[in-house]
Amino acid sequence: MNLDPDGRVVGGITGFLTFVLLNVSYLVLCLPVVTIGMATSALFEVTMRYSDDEQGRPLRDFFRALLPNALRATVVAAATLLPAAALAFSGLFWFASGSAIGAGAAILSFLGAVYLFAAFLYGMALVGRYRGTIGRTIVNALRLPGAEPLRTMLLVVIPATAVSLAIIFPPFTFILLTIGCSLAAYGAAFLFRGVFARY
């Protein structure tokens, strides 16, 4: 049996392996924590471009996008992800109090954390797609979850579902570590493109 190097089977295998390498590279670059913004914006830049015409070299383009996005992505991530983490921690604190007021405060804190996490995702996509100022990017990232509630809900459901599946079914963690993040980013790219086309 002869395989055509330009055929669909070889192309499919090559694409799958590329996304596996992209996923592993992304996770390794997220390990220092402070580089989460830079790595996420580069991942979104590559997957949005790939979802548009399925051309280019995602892995090579990912590494090329890291440095140009570094400063803006780090600042935007700090402005959205750090407050989201603080609100999530606050929600856990209030939830542990056991009172009705504490439960209400916990719900508000969790909702705020989810909103800011969505703003983080939009912010990273904006950094990857456009070359705006840091201030304008943060403002737009904070506005988009409220302006696009349906797509925002879908954006948040993608990582929430992946994490929930890994907790409920631990072998799913292997999928997250091999292709889950890059595949989720590729799916989110279509949502981002729909949002950005409107504005």
Backbone as ProteinMPNN parsed JSONL, in Angstrom:
{"seq_chain_A": "MNLDPDGRVVGGITGFLTFVLLNVSYLVLCLPVVTIGMATSALFEVTMRYSDDEQGRPLRDFFRALLPNALRATVVAAATLLPAAALAFSGLFWFASGSAIGAGAAILSFLGAVYLFAAFLYGMALVGRYRGTIGRTIVNALRLPGAEPLRTMLLVVIPATAVSLAIIFPPFTFILLTIGCSLAAYGAAFLFRGVFARY", "coords_chain_A": {"N_chain_A": [[0.839, -1.182, 0.0], [0.626, 2.15, -0.919], [1.191, 5.355, 0.387], [0.021, 8.518, -0.281], [1.881, 11.408, 0.055], [0.66, 13.87, -0.022], [-1.928, 13.291, 0.436], [-5.216, 12.798, 2.01], [-5.21, 11.148, 4.293], [-2.544, 11.131, 5.256], [-2.275, 13.882, 5.588], [-4.206, 14.297, 7.572], [-3.136, 12.822, 9.737], [-0.722, 14.179, 10.089], [-1.722, 16.737, 10.752], [-3.016, 16.107, 13.17], [-0.84, 15.266, 14.801], [0.604, 17.639, 14.808], [-1.103, 19.292, 16.284], [-0.993, 17.949, 18.71], [1.718, 18.359, 19.454], [1.62, 21.142, 19.584], [-0.149, 21.465, 21.718], [1.288, 20.292, 23.872], [3.538, 21.975, 23.909], [2.303, 24.391, 24.557], [1.309, 23.826, 27.172], [3.709, 23.356, 28.564], [4.879, 25.894, 28.384], [3.116, 27.286, 29.947], [3.712, 26.559, 32.512], [5.524, 28.215, 34.101], [3.683, 30.027, 35.129], [3.565, 32.953, 35.113], [3.796, 33.232, 32.432], [1.455, 32.484, 31.285], [-0.395, 34.194, 30.008], [1.033, 35.092, 27.727], [1.514, 32.638, 26.396], [-1.115, 31.744, 25.973], [-2.253, 33.769, 24.377], [-0.667, 33.506, 22.093], [-1.374, 30.909, 21.347], [-4.109, 31.267, 20.747], [-3.851, 33.096, 18.646], [-2.636, 31.543, 16.645], [-4.506, 29.427, 16.316], [-6.805, 30.832, 15.551], [-5.988, 31.886, 13.11], [-5.494, 29.505, 11.755], [-8.03, 28.359, 11.75], [-9.277, 29.972, 9.996], [-8.268, 29.613, 7.352], [-6.95, 27.243, 7.359], [-4.217, 27.08, 6.835], [-0.645, 27.513, 6.923], [1.86, 26.958, 9.48], [1.162, 25.687, 12.363], [2.679, 25.045, 14.764], [5.259, 26.202, 14.406], [4.436, 28.851, 13.922], [3.271, 29.408, 16.379], [5.461, 29.595, 18.185], [6.699, 31.768, 17.019], [4.871, 33.764, 17.561], [5.03, 34.255, 20.248], [6.932, 36.157, 21.496], [6.292, 38.757, 20.272], [3.758, 39.123, 21.398], [4.183, 39.145, 24.101], [4.48, 41.261, 26.2], [2.017, 42.783, 26.108], [0.14, 40.694, 26.389], [0.807, 39.658, 28.908], [0.257, 41.803, 30.642], [-2.499, 42.233, 30.151], [-3.483, 39.736, 30.931], [-2.81, 39.778, 33.649], [-4.477, 41.845, 34.47], [-6.99, 40.755, 34.231], [-7.082, 37.972, 34.898], [-5.908, 37.714, 37.452], [-7.678, 39.237, 39.213], [-9.92, 37.599, 38.779], [-9.113, 35.171, 39.921], [-8.828, 36.041, 42.568], [-11.494, 36.684, 43.183], [-12.656, 34.146, 42.925], [-11.4, 32.787, 45.03], [-12.373, 34.341, 47.114], [-15.077, 33.693, 46.871], [-15.032, 30.996, 47.667], [-14.258, 31.35, 50.315], [-16.476, 32.8, 51.377], [-18.473, 30.936, 50.903], [-17.781, 28.91, 52.657], [-18.523, 29.969, 55.067], [-21.128, 29.331, 55.72], [-23.49, 30.735, 56.161], [-26.557, 32.413, 55.116], [-26.155, 34.929, 54.025], [-23.463, 34.706, 53.437], [-23.588, 32.707, 51.495], [-24.909, 34.077, 49.455], [-23.025, 36.101, 48.931], [-20.964, 34.459, 48.057], [-21.999, 33.408, 45.676], [-22.186, 35.745, 44.121], [-19.456, 36.396, 44.026], [-18.414, 34.179, 42.628], [-19.756, 34.46, 40.177], [-18.664, 36.892, 39.329], [-16.003, 36.065, 39.07], [-16.209, 34.235, 36.959], [-17.048, 35.937, 34.922], [-14.772, 37.606, 34.682], [-12.901, 35.681, 33.971], [-13.855, 35.004, 31.458], [-13.402, 37.478, 30.266], [-10.64, 37.431, 30.33], [-10.142, 35.371, 28.443], [-11.2, 36.569, 26.107], [-9.497, 38.788, 26.059], [-6.975, 37.614, 25.572], [-7.423, 36.568, 23.042], [-7.878, 38.953, 21.643], [-5.372, 40.166, 21.877], [-3.892, 38.342, 20.4], [-5.035, 38.641, 17.889], [-5.23, 41.372, 17.139], [-3.419, 44.512, 17.089], [-3.721, 46.444, 19.131], [-3.638, 49.049, 21.706], [-2.608, 48.464, 25.125], [-4.385, 49.406, 27.089], [-6.784, 49.836, 25.591], [-7.233, 47.232, 24.751], [-7.745, 45.912, 27.188], [-10.077, 47.251, 28.021], [-11.864, 46.548, 25.921], [-11.831, 43.76, 26.256], [-13.079, 43.521, 28.72], [-15.603, 44.455, 28.111], [-16.684, 42.763, 26.129], [-17.694, 40.185, 27.167], [-20.166, 40.927, 28.297], [-21.425, 42.051, 26.109], [-21.691, 39.95, 24.353], [-23.301, 37.598, 25.386], [-24.211, 34.915, 24.84], [-22.256, 33.651, 23.175], [-20.149, 34.014, 24.914], [-20.887, 32.398, 27.054], [-20.622, 29.9, 25.83], [-17.856, 29.943, 25.341], [-16.838, 29.842, 27.951], [-17.904, 27.451, 28.816], [-16.476, 25.523, 27.395], [-13.704, 25.202, 28.514], [-14.556, 24.663, 31.138], [-16.044, 22.31, 30.916], [-14.046, 20.552, 30.034], [-12.285, 20.486, 32.262], [-14.046, 19.529, 34.215], [-14.653, 16.971, 33.191], [-12.126, 15.818, 33.429], [-11.906, 15.705, 36.193], [-14.099, 14.097, 36.965], [-13.699, 11.825, 35.411], [-10.795, 10.578, 35.566], [-8.914, 9.387, 33.604], [-9.352, 11.013, 31.394], [-7.695, 13.139, 31.677], [-5.354, 12.564, 30.339], [-6.055, 13.067, 27.684], [-6.448, 15.826, 27.83], [-3.825, 16.616, 28.338], [-2.541, 15.887, 26.025], [-3.934, 16.726, 23.635], [-6.096, 18.283, 24.28], [-6.142, 21.122, 25.071], [-5.23, 22.546, 22.789], [-7.106, 21.723, 20.921], [-9.456, 22.68, 22.096], [-8.898, 25.42, 21.967], [-8.901, 25.724, 19.229], [-11.607, 25.228, 18.65], [-12.693, 27.382, 20.08], [-11.711, 29.42, 18.548], [-13.408, 29.736, 16.342], [-15.639, 30.831, 17.578], [-14.554, 33.243, 18.529], [-13.903, 34.483, 16.09], [-16.474, 34.9, 15.069], [-17.475, 36.74, 16.943], [-15.644, 38.916, 16.686], [-16.076, 39.63, 14.072], [-18.458, 40.977, 14.185], [-17.842, 43.337, 15.446]], "CA_chain_A": [[0.0, 0.0, 0.0], [1.386, 3.391, -1.014], [0.518, 6.531, 0.933], [0.318, 9.773, -0.964], [2.241, 12.388, 1.077], [-0.266, 15.005, -0.073], [-3.276, 12.752, 0.577], [-6.007, 13.181, 3.183], [-4.824, 10.361, 5.472], [-1.27, 11.672, 5.752], [-2.567, 15.232, 6.051], [-4.923, 14.196, 8.841], [-2.193, 12.375, 10.767], [0.205, 15.296, 10.307], [-2.458, 17.766, 11.492], [-3.236, 15.635, 14.544], [0.438, 15.319, 15.513], [0.94, 19.047, 14.987], [-1.908, 19.802, 17.39], [-0.452, 17.342, 19.935], [2.937, 19.107, 19.783], [1.178, 22.485, 19.961], [-0.733, 21.342, 23.049], [2.365, 20.053, 24.836], [4.333, 23.21, 23.975], [1.503, 25.374, 25.285], [1.281, 23.477, 28.593], [5.054, 23.57, 29.124], [5.088, 27.334, 28.513], [2.24, 27.801, 31.007], [4.202, 26.132, 33.82], [6.02, 29.305, 34.967], [2.486, 30.783, 35.535], [3.579, 34.327, 34.601], [3.779, 33.184, 30.969], [0.154, 31.971, 30.83], [-0.973, 35.138, 29.054], [1.813, 35.061, 26.494], [1.282, 31.355, 25.726], [-2.514, 31.657, 25.557], [-2.481, 34.665, 23.237], [-0.02, 32.893, 20.924], [-2.203, 29.765, 20.95], [-5.31, 31.784, 20.093], [-3.457, 33.697, 17.364], [-2.393, 30.458, 15.692], [-5.736, 28.665, 16.024], [-7.718, 31.683, 14.784], [-5.475, 31.934, 11.747], [-5.663, 28.173, 11.164], [-9.467, 28.119, 11.542], [-9.716, 30.825, 8.906], [-7.97, 29.024, 6.045], [-6.235, 25.984, 7.576], [-2.893, 27.154, 6.227], [0.407, 27.899, 7.848], [2.446, 25.906, 10.314], [0.75, 26.098, 13.712], [3.712, 24.95, 15.793], [6.257, 27.238, 14.136], [3.789, 30.15, 14.113], [3.055, 29.566, 17.819], [6.69, 30.099, 18.786], [6.954, 33.105, 16.475], [3.918, 34.723, 18.133], [5.237, 34.421, 21.689], [7.597, 37.403, 21.901], [5.534, 39.972, 19.95], [2.575, 39.23, 22.26], [4.563, 38.93, 25.496], [4.171, 42.342, 27.144], [0.58, 43.075, 26.133], [-0.586, 39.539, 26.913], [1.075, 39.531, 30.341], [-0.468, 42.867, 31.349], [-3.939, 41.961, 30.038], [-3.758, 38.565, 31.764], [-2.761, 40.208, 35.048], [-5.633, 42.71, 34.741], [-8.246, 39.993, 34.201], [-6.991, 36.66, 35.539], [-5.635, 37.858, 38.888], [-8.93, 39.527, 39.927], [-10.797, 36.423, 38.688], [-8.644, 34.223, 40.939], [-9.152, 36.617, 43.875], [-12.935, 36.524, 43.389], [-12.93, 32.725, 43.141], [-10.972, 32.497, 46.4], [-13.35, 35.014, 47.976], [-16.295, 32.888, 46.836], [-14.814, 29.809, 48.521], [-14.26, 31.829, 51.696], [-17.847, 33.101, 51.782], [-19.252, 29.695, 50.881], [-17.429, 28.144, 53.856], [-19.114, 30.579, 56.264], [-22.345, 28.584, 56.036], [-24.655, 31.593, 56.368], [-27.287, 32.788, 53.909], [-25.457, 36.086, 53.455], [-22.228, 34.159, 52.878], [-23.922, 32.003, 50.252], [-25.182, 35.109, 48.442], [-21.749, 36.72, 48.574], [-20.202, 33.468, 47.305], [-22.562, 33.347, 44.322], [-21.748, 36.965, 43.425], [-18.018, 36.286, 43.783], [-18.194, 33.195, 41.569], [-20.205, 35.061, 38.918], [-17.637, 37.858, 38.948], [-14.819, 35.319, 38.635], [-16.502, 33.681, 35.636], [-17.042, 37.068, 33.98], [-13.389, 38.029, 34.454], [-12.224, 34.614, 33.227], [-14.27, 35.204, 30.063], [-12.67, 38.665, 29.801], [-9.268, 36.968, 30.067], [-10.131, 34.658, 27.164], [-11.338, 37.579, 25.051], [-8.286, 39.594, 26.03], [-5.898, 36.867, 24.913], [-7.766, 36.506, 21.61], [-7.663, 40.296, 21.091], [-3.924, 40.354, 21.757], [-3.434, 37.503, 19.299], [-5.616, 39.025, 16.589], [-5.063, 42.785, 16.824], [-2.244, 45.182, 17.66], [-4.196, 47.63, 19.834], [-2.932, 49.411, 22.934], [-2.946, 47.625, 26.278], [-5.598, 49.943, 27.711], [-7.93, 49.557, 24.73], [-7.462, 45.784, 24.769], [-8.375, 45.563, 28.469], [-11.453, 47.772, 27.986], [-12.655, 45.691, 25.025], [-11.954, 42.438, 26.869], [-14.068, 43.612, 29.802], [-16.925, 44.737, 27.549], [-17.194, 41.711, 25.251], [-18.567, 39.173, 27.785], [-21.513, 41.474, 28.453], [-21.998, 42.323, 24.793], [-21.92, 38.671, 23.657], [-23.516, 36.612, 26.463], [-24.359, 33.536, 24.371], [-20.936, 33.138, 22.783], [-19.326, 33.987, 26.121], [-21.248, 31.192, 27.789], [-19.991, 28.775, 25.138], [-16.416, 30.036, 25.575], [-16.546, 29.413, 29.319], [-18.299, 26.05, 28.953], [-15.452, 24.647, 26.805], [-12.72, 24.773, 29.518], [-15.228, 24.109, 32.315], [-16.374, 20.915, 30.606], [-12.808, 19.77, 29.991], [-11.805, 20.295, 33.633], [-15.013, 18.661, 34.902], [-14.445, 15.61, 32.713], [-10.874, 15.312, 34.009], [-12.151, 15.412, 37.615], [-15.032, 12.975, 37.061], [-13.125, 10.664, 34.716], [-9.362, 10.911, 35.545], [-8.169, 9.094, 32.375], [-9.53, 12.104, 30.43], [-6.557, 14.038, 31.849], [-4.393, 12.257, 29.27], [-6.505, 13.786, 26.483], [-6.146, 17.24, 28.058], [-2.384, 16.825, 28.258], [-2.025, 15.616, 24.683], [-4.546, 17.519, 22.56], [-7.285, 18.987, 24.772], [-6.067, 22.588, 25.072], [-5.136, 23.07, 21.418], [-8.39, 21.456, 20.269], [-10.412, 23.635, 22.667], [-8.572, 26.728, 21.404], [-9.343, 25.703, 17.827], [-13.055, 25.414, 18.698], [-12.965, 28.751, 20.522], [-11.339, 30.343, 17.465], [-14.587, 30.009, 15.519], [-16.469, 31.754, 18.348], [-13.889, 34.549, 18.499], [-14.056, 35.071, 14.761], [-17.849, 35.383, 14.962], [-17.6, 37.945, 17.772], [-14.847, 40.008, 16.133], [-16.679, 40.047, 12.798], [-19.555, 41.891, 14.496], [-17.36, 44.598, 15.99]], "C_chain_A": [[0.885, 1.246, 0.0], [0.55, 4.543, -0.458], [0.979, 7.762, 0.184], [0.655, 10.824, 0.087], [1.337, 13.614, 1.091], [-1.715, 14.567, 0.127], [-3.935, 13.138, 1.882], [-5.566, 12.436, 4.435], [-3.547, 10.929, 6.081], [-1.475, 13.089, 6.281], [-3.275, 15.236, 7.395], [-4.011, 13.793, 9.985], [-1.219, 13.497, 11.114], [-0.466, 16.408, 11.112], [-2.675, 17.381, 12.939], [-1.949, 15.741, 15.354], [0.888, 16.758, 15.756], [0.176, 19.635, 16.165], [-1.472, 19.192, 18.721], [0.796, 18.105, 20.38], [2.61, 20.534, 20.221], [0.637, 22.482, 21.385], [0.344, 21.189, 24.116], [3.222, 21.304, 25.002], [3.6, 24.274, 24.784], [1.53, 25.087, 26.785], [2.636, 23.696, 29.254], [5.305, 25.058, 29.335], [4.191, 27.965, 29.578], [2.759, 27.477, 32.404], [4.781, 27.256, 34.671], [4.916, 30.23, 35.487], [2.482, 32.2, 34.965], [3.532, 34.356, 33.072], [2.449, 32.662, 30.416], [-0.459, 32.896, 29.774], [-0.281, 35.082, 27.708], [1.524, 33.786, 25.708], [-0.145, 31.259, 25.199], [-2.8, 32.554, 24.365], [-1.85, 34.102, 21.968], [-0.833, 31.7, 20.422], [-3.455, 30.23, 20.222], [-4.981, 32.401, 18.734], [-3.312, 32.612, 16.291], [-3.681, 29.738, 15.33], [-6.756, 29.519, 15.276], [-7.283, 31.771, 13.327], [-5.72, 30.593, 11.042], [-7.137, 27.886, 10.881], [-10.001, 28.919, 10.365], [-9.465, 30.184, 7.547], [-7.201, 27.705, 6.123], [-4.911, 25.949, 6.819], [-1.895, 27.616, 7.271], [0.915, 26.695, 8.618], [2.183, 26.272, 11.765], [1.866, 26.082, 14.75], [4.776, 26.036, 15.614], [5.671, 28.622, 14.388], [3.53, 30.445, 15.591], [4.297, 30.165, 18.472], [7.042, 31.497, 18.272], [6.06, 34.162, 17.11], [4.188, 35.022, 19.603], [5.805, 35.786, 22.064], [6.833, 38.658, 21.508], [4.323, 40.193, 20.868], [2.925, 39.333, 23.742], [4.101, 40.028, 26.452], [2.67, 42.588, 27.245], [-0.197, 41.928, 26.758], [-0.396, 39.402, 28.423], [0.297, 40.567, 31.136], [-1.975, 42.609, 31.315], [-4.319, 40.757, 30.898], [-3.76, 38.948, 33.241], [-3.992, 41.031, 35.412], [-6.948, 41.943, 34.792], [-8.173, 38.704, 35.017], [-6.727, 36.758, 37.04], [-6.895, 38.249, 39.672], [-9.915, 38.358, 39.886], [-10.413, 35.398, 39.745], [-8.978, 34.726, 42.344], [-10.639, 36.461, 44.185], [-13.31, 35.059, 43.635], [-12.544, 32.313, 44.56], [-11.942, 33.114, 47.401], [-14.657, 34.227, 48.036], [-16.187, 31.646, 47.706], [-14.852, 30.2, 50.0], [-15.691, 32.078, 52.19], [-18.713, 31.848, 51.828], [-19.006, 28.873, 52.141], [-18.052, 28.723, 55.115], [-20.417, 29.902, 56.676], [-23.588, 29.424, 56.267], [-25.323, 31.912, 55.033], [-26.612, 33.979, 53.225], [-24.159, 35.629, 52.799], [-22.474, 33.444, 51.563], [-24.201, 32.994, 49.125], [-23.911, 35.783, 47.967], [-20.896, 35.763, 47.74], [-20.683, 33.394, 45.862], [-22.119, 34.559, 43.508], [-20.259, 36.91, 43.09], [-17.725, 35.323, 42.644], [-18.624, 33.742, 40.205], [-19.195, 36.092, 38.408], [-16.38, 37.177, 38.436], [-15.019, 34.749, 37.233], [-16.472, 34.787, 34.584], [-15.611, 37.489, 33.658], [-12.576, 36.957, 33.74], [-12.584, 34.712, 31.744], [-13.553, 36.415, 29.473], [-11.213, 38.311, 29.508], [-9.186, 36.263, 28.716], [-10.261, 35.628, 25.992], [-10.076, 38.424, 24.926], [-7.144, 38.9, 25.31], [-6.161, 36.748, 23.403], [-7.549, 37.859, 20.945], [-6.174, 40.582, 20.912], [-3.391, 39.562, 20.566], [-3.893, 37.978, 17.934], [-5.285, 40.451, 16.165], [-3.83, 43.363, 17.513], [-2.659, 46.477, 18.348], [-3.362, 47.916, 21.072], [-3.391, 48.504, 24.073], [-4.253, 48.096, 26.905], [-6.85, 49.635, 26.905], [-8.258, 48.07, 24.741], [-8.166, 45.358, 26.055], [-9.832, 46.023, 28.484], [-12.336, 46.89, 27.109], [-12.861, 44.302, 25.61], [-12.997, 42.437, 27.977], [-15.481, 43.856, 29.28], [-17.525, 43.542, 26.803], [-18.03, 40.636, 25.948], [-19.999, 39.654, 27.978], [-22.202, 41.718, 27.125], [-22.372, 41.043, 24.044], [-22.182, 37.549, 24.671], [-23.598, 35.16, 25.986], [-23.019, 32.928, 23.984], [-20.0, 33.072, 23.99], [-19.621, 32.744, 26.945], [-20.601, 29.961, 27.151], [-18.481, 28.771, 25.357], [-16.032, 29.514, 26.956], [-16.877, 27.933, 29.505], [-17.21, 25.114, 28.42], [-14.405, 24.25, 27.849], [-13.363, 24.168, 30.765], [-15.581, 22.644, 32.108], [-15.129, 20.042, 30.621], [-12.286, 19.476, 31.395], [-12.737, 19.357, 34.396], [-14.848, 17.207, 34.48], [-13.178, 15.004, 33.298], [-11.051, 14.961, 35.476], [-13.022, 14.177, 37.762], [-14.421, 11.685, 36.508], [-11.628, 10.903, 34.543], [-8.597, 10.503, 34.287], [-8.306, 10.174, 31.298], [-8.394, 13.122, 30.532], [-5.509, 13.814, 30.764], [-4.762, 13.003, 27.987], [-6.215, 15.277, 26.634], [-4.661, 17.53, 27.867], [-1.834, 16.642, 26.85], [-2.622, 16.523, 23.608], [-5.688, 18.417, 23.034], [-7.241, 20.497, 24.663], [-6.039, 23.154, 23.656], [-6.444, 22.844, 20.666], [-9.469, 22.411, 20.784], [-10.173, 25.038, 22.115], [-9.015, 26.823, 19.949], [-10.863, 25.887, 17.758], [-13.427, 26.834, 19.099], [-12.653, 29.762, 19.43], [-12.531, 30.69, 16.589], [-15.53, 30.971, 16.244], [-15.861, 33.155, 18.338], [-14.067, 35.233, 17.146], [-15.462, 35.62, 14.56], [-18.065, 36.664, 15.743], [-16.877, 39.116, 17.113], [-15.423, 40.514, 14.808], [-17.802, 41.06, 13.036], [-19.067, 43.262, 14.928], [-16.146, 45.103, 15.244]], "O_chain_A": [[1.787, 1.373, 0.828], [-0.629, 4.691, -0.78], [2.175, 8.011, 0.037], [-0.185, 11.12, 0.937], [1.256, 14.317, 2.098], [-2.63, 15.381, 0.003], [-3.304, 13.729, 2.758], [-5.545, 13.013, 5.522], [-3.484, 11.176, 7.285], [-0.908, 13.455, 7.311], [-2.987, 16.068, 8.255], [-4.096, 14.352, 11.078], [-0.927, 13.736, 12.285], [0.132, 16.958, 12.037], [-2.54, 18.213, 13.836], [-1.964, 16.25, 16.474], [1.484, 17.059, 16.79], [0.739, 20.391, 16.957], [-1.571, 19.849, 19.757], [0.919, 18.46, 21.552], [3.25, 21.07, 21.125], [0.928, 23.386, 22.168], [0.316, 21.873, 25.139], [3.592, 21.655, 26.123], [4.206, 24.973, 25.597], [1.749, 25.997, 27.585], [2.702, 24.172, 30.387], [5.879, 25.449, 30.352], [4.478, 29.062, 30.057], [2.293, 28.061, 33.382], [4.552, 27.26, 35.88], [5.221, 31.154, 36.241], [1.48, 32.613, 34.382], [3.255, 35.402, 32.483], [2.329, 32.423, 29.214], [-0.981, 32.427, 28.763], [-0.937, 35.03, 26.667], [1.311, 33.837, 24.496], [-0.366, 30.75, 24.1], [-3.509, 32.154, 23.441], [-2.43, 34.206, 20.887], [-0.967, 31.501, 19.214], [-3.827, 29.659, 19.197], [-5.744, 32.247, 17.779], [-3.807, 32.758, 15.174], [-3.924, 29.465, 14.154], [-7.501, 28.995, 14.449], [-8.114, 31.734, 12.42], [-6.106, 30.561, 9.874], [-7.461, 27.242, 9.883], [-11.046, 28.591, 9.802], [-10.34, 30.201, 6.682], [-6.844, 27.12, 5.1], [-4.535, 24.93, 6.24], [-2.264, 28.053, 8.361], [0.456, 25.568, 8.428], [2.908, 27.085, 12.337], [1.983, 27.019, 15.54], [5.144, 26.71, 16.576], [6.322, 29.473, 14.993], [3.566, 31.602, 16.009], [4.198, 31.132, 19.227], [7.613, 32.308, 19.002], [6.442, 35.329, 17.192], [3.616, 35.967, 20.148], [5.209, 36.498, 22.872], [6.722, 39.567, 22.33], [3.912, 41.333, 21.085], [2.041, 39.585, 24.561], [3.396, 39.742, 27.42], [2.114, 42.601, 28.343], [-1.096, 42.156, 27.567], [-1.341, 39.066, 29.138], [-0.263, 40.253, 32.186], [-2.652, 42.751, 32.333], [-5.376, 40.763, 31.53], [-4.616, 38.493, 34.0], [-4.499, 40.932, 36.529], [-7.927, 42.442, 35.347], [-9.108, 38.384, 35.751], [-7.266, 35.969, 37.815], [-7.163, 37.646, 40.711], [-10.661, 38.142, 40.841], [-11.283, 34.818, 40.394], [-9.364, 33.942, 43.212], [-11.008, 36.145, 45.316], [-14.179, 34.768, 44.457], [-13.28, 31.576, 45.216], [-12.29, 32.495, 48.406], [-15.272, 34.102, 49.095], [-17.136, 31.284, 48.402], [-15.404, 29.478, 50.83], [-16.072, 31.631, 53.272], [-19.582, 31.716, 52.69], [-19.917, 28.212, 52.639], [-18.108, 28.04, 56.138], [-20.769, 29.901, 57.856], [-24.652, 28.87, 56.545], [-24.742, 31.712, 53.966], [-26.513, 34.026, 51.999], [-23.799, 36.113, 51.726], [-21.681, 33.553, 50.628], [-23.786, 32.784, 47.985], [-23.724, 36.014, 46.772], [-20.189, 36.191, 46.827], [-19.877, 33.327, 44.934], [-21.725, 34.425, 42.35], [-19.845, 37.323, 42.007], [-16.887, 35.607, 41.788], [-17.947, 33.521, 39.201], [-18.908, 36.156, 37.213], [-15.759, 37.647, 37.482], [-14.101, 34.776, 36.413], [-15.938, 34.6, 33.49], [-15.274, 37.705, 32.494], [-11.659, 37.279, 32.984], [-11.729, 34.526, 30.878], [-13.141, 36.388, 28.313], [-10.622, 38.825, 28.558], [-8.272, 36.52, 27.932], [-9.528, 35.528, 25.009], [-9.638, 38.738, 23.819], [-6.426, 39.523, 24.528], [-5.234, 36.819, 22.596], [-7.086, 37.917, 19.806], [-5.766, 41.17, 19.911], [-2.544, 40.048, 19.816], [-3.217, 37.745, 16.932], [-5.083, 40.719, 14.98], [-3.275, 42.748, 18.423], [-2.009, 47.505, 18.165], [-2.49, 47.13, 21.443], [-4.435, 47.859, 23.985], [-5.126, 47.285, 27.216], [-7.865, 49.22, 27.464], [-9.429, 47.691, 24.739], [-9.082, 44.536, 26.018], [-10.717, 45.279, 28.907], [-13.44, 46.524, 27.513], [-13.941, 43.726, 25.478], [-13.72, 41.455, 28.149], [-16.454, 43.498, 29.944], [-18.737, 43.332, 26.841], [-19.018, 40.195, 25.362], [-20.941, 38.874, 27.838], [-23.424, 41.605, 27.023], [-23.267, 41.055, 23.2], [-21.362, 36.639, 24.799], [-23.1, 34.263, 26.667], [-22.684, 31.823, 24.411], [-19.157, 32.179, 24.078], [-18.706, 32.111, 27.472], [-20.093, 29.087, 27.853], [-17.887, 27.708, 25.541], [-15.023, 28.826, 27.11], [-16.205, 27.238, 30.268], [-17.041, 24.015, 28.948], [-14.217, 23.053, 28.068], [-12.794, 23.268, 31.383], [-15.433, 21.83, 33.02], [-15.146, 18.932, 31.153], [-11.889, 18.348, 31.687], [-12.276, 18.489, 35.138], [-14.897, 16.309, 35.32], [-13.148, 13.818, 33.627], [-10.422, 14.023, 35.966], [-12.733, 13.304, 38.58], [-14.605, 10.603, 37.065], [-11.209, 11.381, 33.489], [-7.675, 11.227, 33.91], [-7.477, 10.25, 30.391], [-8.151, 13.88, 29.593], [-4.855, 14.758, 30.32], [-3.887, 13.51, 27.286], [-5.786, 15.924, 25.679], [-4.286, 18.56, 27.306], [-0.779, 17.181, 26.519], [-1.892, 17.035, 22.76], [-6.192, 19.231, 22.259], [-8.209, 21.105, 24.205], [-6.738, 24.121, 23.354], [-6.847, 23.682, 19.859], [-10.296, 22.895, 20.011], [-11.125, 25.765, 21.827], [-9.452, 27.88, 19.494], [-11.355, 26.622, 16.903], [-14.352, 27.424, 18.541], [-13.254, 30.835, 19.382], [-12.652, 31.829, 16.139], [-16.151, 31.825, 15.612], [-16.575, 34.141, 18.157], [-14.349, 36.429, 17.08], [-15.636, 36.678, 13.955], [-18.751, 37.573, 15.276], [-17.446, 40.201, 16.995], [-15.272, 41.687, 14.466], [-18.066, 41.905, 12.181], [-19.791, 44.248, 14.794], [-15.613, 46.161, 15.578]]}, "name": "protein", "num_of_chains": 1, "seq": "MNLDPDGRVVGGITGFLTFVLLNVSYLVLCLPVVTIGMATSALFEVTMRYSDDEQGRPLRDFFRALLPNALRATVVAAATLLPAAALAFSGLFWFASGSAIGAGAAILSFLGAVYLFAAFLYGMALVGRYRGTIGRTIVNALRLPGAEPLRTMLLVVIPATAVSLAIIFPPFTFILLTIGCSLAAYGAAFLFRGVFARY"}
